[in-house]
Amino acid sequence: MKKTISILSLIVLSGCQQENSSFDVKEVGNATYLINKKSGELSVVENGNVIALQEYKLPEKNKLSLSGDFDEKIHFELKTKFIFDRIYYKLILKGYSSKELNDQGLYIDKIEDFNWFVNEIKNNEYDQISIQLTDSDGFTLKEEEIYLAKNYVRFSDKEHGITGFQYEGSFFINPLILNDVTSLRYTYMINSLKKAPE
């Protein structure tokens, strides 16, 4: 909402602050702000106009996560956290885990070997997973690509060698857009899967 205001009005407002404490005028850098002390409404004064700044709320649920697998070869876990205007993420890739019946008739965990991926990812620098933040109607509001061939931390043990990768990072998001984010999705392009063992 725009309201026309003259420079004279600003001077009058500034001069009357002591008598009428409903408004406060502040200059920050090259911008002039008008603050309604009673309502808390903040406006910016630009080219003789007072422009009310849009209010926004951070989402009540500031963490989203999902997990799944790629061709039953790689398991992934993705967690995100929102802090003001940034999305922090943590992505873990590891060998796919499933239940298998052993000779004694008991179910045991079978974990797919991960070492093949360690070697293949070196030849597929464009393999990536895209994080998609969506609204309640299913529209993608923000997307960020994570390239899998770099910037990872390895997990390993003596018995199996390298057992997984972890990726961490953050990216900017407009808080007004973040206000409408309700869910997390992903897409992926992983050519390395073509060389996964049978």
C-alpha positions as YAML, in Angstrom:
chain: A
units: angstrom
residues:
- id: 1
  name: MET
  ca: [0.00, 0.00, 0.00]
- id: 2
  name: LYS
  ca: [1.47, 3.34, -1.05]
- id: 3
  name: LYS
  ca: [0.68, 6.70, 0.45]
- id: 4
  name: THR
  ca: [2.08, 9.94, -0.87]
- id: 5
  name: ILE
  ca: [3.95, 11.95, 1.70]
- id: 6
  name: SER
  ca: [5.92, 15.12, 1.23]
- id: 7
  name: ILE
  ca: [9.35, 15.84, 2.60]
- id: 8
  name: LEU
  ca: [7.69, 18.60, 4.63]
- id: 9
  name: SER
  ca: [5.47, 15.98, 6.27]
- id: 10
  name: LEU
  ca: [8.54, 14.00, 7.28]
- id: 11
  name: ILE
  ca: [10.07, 17.10, 8.83]
- id: 12
  name: VAL
  ca: [6.82, 17.77, 10.69]
- id: 13
  name: LEU
  ca: [6.71, 14.16, 11.88]
- id: 14
  name: SER
  ca: [10.32, 14.34, 13.01]
- id: 15
  name: GLY
  ca: [9.70, 17.62, 14.83]
- id: 16
  name: CYS
  ca: [6.57, 16.36, 16.53]
- id: 17
  name: GLN
  ca: [8.06, 13.15, 17.84]
- id: 18
  name: GLN
  ca: [8.42, 14.56, 21.31]
- id: 19
  name: GLU
  ca: [4.78, 15.70, 21.43]
- id: 20
  name: ASN
  ca: [3.27, 12.74, 19.56]
- id: 21
  name: SER
  ca: [5.19, 9.53, 20.15]
- id: 22
  name: SER
  ca: [3.05, 7.40, 17.80]
- id: 23
  name: PHE
  ca: [5.63, 7.55, 14.99]
- id: 24
  name: ASP
  ca: [9.38, 7.48, 14.77]
- id: 25
  name: VAL
  ca: [11.51, 8.40, 11.74]
- id: 26
  name: LYS
  ca: [14.88, 6.68, 11.38]
- id: 27
  name: GLU
  ca: [17.53, 7.02, 8.71]
- id: 28
  name: VAL
  ca: [19.61, 3.89, 8.09]
- id: 29
  name: GLY
  ca: [22.21, 4.21, 5.36]
- id: 30
  name: ASN
  ca: [20.47, 5.71, 2.32]
- id: 31
  name: ALA
  ca: [16.99, 4.65, 3.46]
- id: 32
  name: THR
  ca: [14.45, 6.45, 5.64]
- id: 33
  name: TYR
  ca: [12.03, 4.38, 7.73]
- id: 34
  name: LEU
  ca: [8.76, 5.36, 9.38]
- id: 35
  name: ILE
  ca: [7.87, 3.31, 12.44]
- id: 36
  name: ASN
  ca: [4.39, 3.21, 13.93]
- id: 37
  name: LYS
  ca: [5.16, 2.71, 17.61]
- id: 38
  name: LYS
  ca: [1.63, 1.62, 18.50]
- id: 39
  name: SER
  ca: [1.08, -1.02, 15.78]
- id: 40
  name: GLY
  ca: [4.71, -1.91, 15.11]
- id: 41
  name: GLU
  ca: [4.17, -1.34, 11.38]
- id: 42
  name: LEU
  ca: [7.35, -0.49, 9.51]
- id: 43
  name: SER
  ca: [7.33, 1.57, 6.31]
- id: 44
  name: VAL
  ca: [10.08, 2.80, 4.04]
- id: 45
  name: VAL
  ca: [10.03, 6.32, 2.61]
- id: 46
  name: GLU
  ca: [11.13, 6.35, -1.01]
- id: 47
  name: ASN
  ca: [10.78, 9.14, -3.61]
- id: 48
  name: GLY
  ca: [8.18, 10.97, -1.55]
- id: 49
  name: ASN
  ca: [6.09, 7.82, -0.98]
- id: 50
  name: VAL
  ca: [5.54, 5.80, 2.19]
- id: 51
  name: ILE
  ca: [5.57, 2.10, 1.36]
- id: 52
  name: ALA
  ca: [4.35, -0.31, 4.04]
- id: 53
  name: LEU
  ca: [6.70, -3.29, 4.26]
- id: 54
  name: GLN
  ca: [5.05, -6.67, 4.02]
- id: 55
  name: GLU
  ca: [4.97, -8.71, 7.20]
- id: 56
  name: TYR
  ca: [6.07, -12.31, 7.21]
- id: 57
  name: LYS
  ca: [6.26, -15.13, 9.69]
- id: 58
  name: LEU
  ca: [8.81, -17.88, 9.82]
- id: 59
  name: PRO
  ca: [7.21, -21.30, 9.43]
- id: 60
  name: GLU
  ca: [6.33, -22.95, 12.72]
- id: 61
  name: LYS
  ca: [7.88, -26.18, 11.48]
- id: 62
  name: ASN
  ca: [11.46, -25.13, 10.78]
- id: 63
  name: LYS
  ca: [12.80, -28.62, 9.99]
- id: 64
  name: LEU
  ca: [11.92, -30.92, 7.09]
- id: 65
  name: SER
  ca: [13.42, -34.29, 6.22]
- id: 66
  name: LEU
  ca: [12.98, -37.26, 3.93]
- id: 67
  name: SER
  ca: [14.74, -40.51, 3.11]
- id: 68
  name: GLY
  ca: [14.67, -43.20, 0.45]
- id: 69
  name: ASP
  ca: [16.86, -45.14, -1.93]
- id: 70
  name: PHE
  ca: [18.17, -45.14, -5.48]
- id: 71
  name: ASP
  ca: [17.60, -48.48, -7.28]
- id: 72
  name: GLU
  ca: [18.03, -50.31, -3.95]
- id: 73
  name: LYS
  ca: [21.76, -49.60, -4.19]
- id: 74
  name: ILE
  ca: [22.19, -46.33, -2.31]
- id: 75
  name: HIS
  ca: [20.21, -45.19, 0.71]
- id: 76
  name: PHE
  ca: [19.88, -41.46, 1.36]
- id: 77
  name: GLU
  ca: [18.78, -39.28, 4.27]
- id: 78
  name: LEU
  ca: [18.12, -35.58, 3.75]
- id: 79
  name: LYS
  ca: [17.52, -33.11, 6.59]
- id: 80
  name: THR
  ca: [16.91, -29.37, 6.33]
- id: 81
  name: LYS
  ca: [16.64, -26.59, 8.88]
- id: 82
  name: PHE
  ca: [15.40, -23.02, 8.31]
- id: 83
  name: ILE
  ca: [17.01, -20.08, 10.09]
- id: 84
  name: PHE
  ca: [15.65, -16.68, 9.01]
- id: 85
  name: ASP
  ca: [16.78, -16.40, 5.36]
- id: 86
  name: ARG
  ca: [18.90, -19.54, 5.00]
- id: 87
  name: ILE
  ca: [18.24, -23.22, 4.49]
- id: 88
  name: TYR
  ca: [20.82, -25.52, 6.06]
- id: 89
  name: TYR
  ca: [20.96, -29.07, 4.74]
- id: 90
  name: LYS
  ca: [22.63, -32.36, 5.55]
- id: 91
  name: LEU
  ca: [22.62, -35.20, 3.01]
- id: 92
  name: ILE
  ca: [23.91, -38.69, 3.84]
- id: 93
  name: LEU
  ca: [24.49, -41.38, 1.21]
- id: 94
  name: LYS
  ca: [25.33, -44.96, 2.21]
- id: 95
  name: GLY
  ca: [24.90, -48.53, 1.07]
- id: 96
  name: TYR
  ca: [21.27, -49.67, 0.80]
- id: 97
  name: SER
  ca: [20.16, -51.72, 3.80]
- id: 98
  name: SER
  ca: [17.59, -54.53, 3.68]
- id: 99
  name: LYS
  ca: [16.48, -57.50, 5.77]
- id: 100
  name: GLU
  ca: [17.61, -60.98, 4.75]
- id: 101
  name: LEU
  ca: [16.75, -64.39, 6.19]
- id: 102
  name: ASN
  ca: [19.85, -66.30, 7.30]
- id: 103
  name: ASP
  ca: [20.41, -70.07, 7.65]
- id: 104
  name: GLN
  ca: [19.10, -70.02, 11.23]
- id: 105
  name: GLY
  ca: [15.81, -68.49, 10.12]
- id: 106
  name: LEU
  ca: [16.61, -65.07, 11.59]
- id: 107
  name: TYR
  ca: [16.38, -61.77, 9.77]
- id: 108
  name: ILE
  ca: [19.66, -59.92, 9.54]
- id: 109
  name: ASP
  ca: [20.61, -56.58, 8.01]
- id: 110
  name: LYS
  ca: [22.18, -56.82, 4.58]
- id: 111
  name: ILE
  ca: [24.02, -53.66, 3.55]
- id: 112
  name: GLU
  ca: [24.97, -53.11, -0.08]
- id: 113
  name: ASP
  ca: [28.62, -52.42, -0.78]
- id: 114
  name: PHE
  ca: [29.34, -48.69, -1.20]
- id: 115
  name: ASN
  ca: [32.88, -48.86, -2.57]
- id: 116
  name: TRP
  ca: [31.70, -49.10, -6.19]
- id: 117
  name: PHE
  ca: [30.08, -45.66, -5.82]
- id: 118
  name: VAL
  ca: [33.27, -44.18, -4.37]
- id: 119
  name: ASN
  ca: [35.07, -45.09, -7.61]
- id: 120
  name: GLU
  ca: [32.27, -44.29, -10.07]
- id: 121
  name: ILE
  ca: [31.47, -40.83, -8.72]
- id: 122
  name: LYS
  ca: [34.95, -39.68, -9.75]
- id: 123
  name: ASN
  ca: [33.96, -40.25, -13.39]
- id: 124
  name: ASN
  ca: [30.55, -38.56, -13.09]
- id: 125
  name: GLU
  ca: [31.14, -35.02, -11.87]
- id: 126
  name: TYR
  ca: [27.62, -33.91, -12.85]
- id: 127
  name: ASP
  ca: [25.79, -36.49, -10.73]
- id: 128
  name: GLN
  ca: [23.48, -34.51, -8.48]
- id: 129
  name: ILE
  ca: [20.48, -34.43, -6.21]
- id: 130
  name: SER
  ca: [18.18, -31.39, -6.27]
- id: 131
  name: ILE
  ca: [16.44, -30.30, -3.08]
- id: 132
  name: GLN
  ca: [12.98, -28.86, -3.80]
- id: 133
  name: LEU
  ca: [11.04, -26.82, -1.27]
- id: 134
  name: THR
  ca: [7.34, -26.83, -2.13]
- id: 135
  name: ASP
  ca: [4.12, -25.18, -0.96]
- id: 136
  name: SER
  ca: [0.79, -26.78, -0.01]
- id: 137
  name: ASP
  ca: [-0.29, -26.79, -3.69]
- id: 138
  name: GLY
  ca: [2.81, -28.71, -4.79]
- id: 139
  name: PHE
  ca: [4.56, -25.79, -6.48]
- id: 140
  name: THR
  ca: [8.35, -25.70, -6.23]
- id: 141
  name: LEU
  ca: [9.28, -22.43, -4.50]
- id: 142
  name: LYS
  ca: [13.03, -23.00, -4.24]
- id: 143
  name: GLU
  ca: [15.45, -25.56, -5.67]
- id: 144
  name: GLU
  ca: [19.09, -26.22, -4.85]
- id: 145
  name: GLU
  ca: [21.42, -28.70, -6.53]
- id: 146
  name: ILE
  ca: [23.96, -30.77, -4.60]
- id: 147
  name: TYR
  ca: [26.74, -32.15, -6.79]
- id: 148
  name: LEU
  ca: [27.83, -35.52, -5.45]
- id: 149
  name: ALA
  ca: [31.40, -35.65, -6.77]
- id: 150
  name: LYS
  ca: [32.73, -32.94, -4.46]
- id: 151
  name: ASN
  ca: [32.53, -31.36, -1.01]
- id: 152
  name: TYR
  ca: [31.74, -34.52, 0.92]
- id: 153
  name: VAL
  ca: [32.99, -36.13, 4.11]
- id: 154
  name: ARG
  ca: [33.61, -39.90, 4.02]
- id: 155
  name: PHE
  ca: [32.43, -42.46, 6.56]
- id: 156
  name: SER
  ca: [34.54, -45.60, 6.83]
- id: 157
  name: ASP
  ca: [35.30, -48.61, 8.96]
- id: 158
  name: LYS
  ca: [38.11, -51.18, 8.93]
- id: 159
  name: GLU
  ca: [35.93, -54.05, 7.75]
- id: 160
  name: HIS
  ca: [34.06, -52.43, 4.83]
- id: 161
  name: GLY
  ca: [36.25, -49.48, 3.83]
- id: 162
  name: ILE
  ca: [34.27, -46.38, 2.86]
- id: 163
  name: THR
  ca: [30.63, -46.83, 3.89]
- id: 164
  name: GLY
  ca: [29.08, -43.46, 3.08]
- id: 165
  name: PHE
  ca: [29.34, -39.79, 2.18]
- id: 166
  name: GLN
  ca: [27.95, -36.76, 3.97]
- id: 167
  name: TYR
  ca: [27.27, -33.38, 2.35]
- id: 168
  name: GLU
  ca: [26.51, -30.22, 4.31]
- id: 169
  name: GLY
  ca: [25.80, -26.68, 3.22]
- id: 170
  name: SER
  ca: [23.34, -23.81, 3.14]
- id: 171
  name: PHE
  ca: [21.68, -21.49, 0.65]
- id: 172
  name: PHE
  ca: [19.71, -18.24, 0.70]
- id: 173
  name: ILE
  ca: [15.93, -18.07, 0.53]
- id: 174
  name: ASN
  ca: [13.69, -15.02, 0.69]
- id: 175
  name: PRO
  ca: [11.86, -15.16, 4.06]
- id: 176
  name: LEU
  ca: [8.60, -14.23, 2.29]
- id: 177
  name: ILE
  ca: [8.93, -17.38, 0.17]
- id: 178
  name: LEU
  ca: [10.06, -19.47, 3.14]
- id: 179
  name: ASN
  ca: [6.81, -18.53, 4.86]
- id: 180
  name: ASP
  ca: [4.89, -20.71, 2.34]
- id: 181
  name: VAL
  ca: [7.18, -23.77, 2.36]
- id: 182
  name: THR
  ca: [5.35, -26.86, 3.64]
- id: 183
  name: SER
  ca: [7.22, -29.88, 2.27]
- id: 184
  name: LEU
  ca: [10.43, -31.24, 0.83]
- id: 185
  name: ARG
  ca: [10.93, -33.16, -2.43]
- id: 186
  name: TYR
  ca: [13.89, -34.16, -4.54]
- id: 187
  name: THR
  ca: [14.94, -35.08, -8.05]
- id: 188
  name: TYR
  ca: [18.17, -36.75, -9.03]
- id: 189
  name: MET
  ca: [20.47, -37.50, -11.93]
- id: 190
  name: ILE
  ca: [23.02, -40.14, -10.94]
- id: 191
  name: ASN
  ca: [24.75, -41.71, -13.94]
- id: 192
  name: SER
  ca: [26.99, -43.66, -11.57]
- id: 193
  name: LEU
  ca: [24.04, -45.97, -10.86]
- id: 194
  name: LYS
  ca: [24.51, -47.50, -14.33]
- id: 195
  name: LYS
  ca: [27.69, -49.14, -13.03]
- id: 196
  name: ALA
  ca: [26.18, -50.39, -9.78]
- id: 197
  name: PRO
  ca: [26.84, -54.10, -9.11]
- id: 198
  name: GLU
  ca: [23.94, -56.50, -9.69]
...
